[in-house]
């Protein structure tokens, strides 16, 4: 898999995981309470944060000229 494809995949994973985290928290809040809803959404938010950090790091390294995007 090329670096460009991984960067695009990381951006898509960030978007989808963030949306899933908000969706899980919003829908489960009515059934299990606020604290449990936050605990259920944590894996999605952690995945989104890790993916965003990866995408940002690769973007900075490509901009600095350390890596090539191709």
Secondary structure, DSSP 4 states (H G I P E B T S, - for coil): --HHHHHHHHHHHHHHHHHHHHHHHHHHHHHH-HHHHHHHHHHHHHHHHHHHHHHHHHHHHHHHTSS---
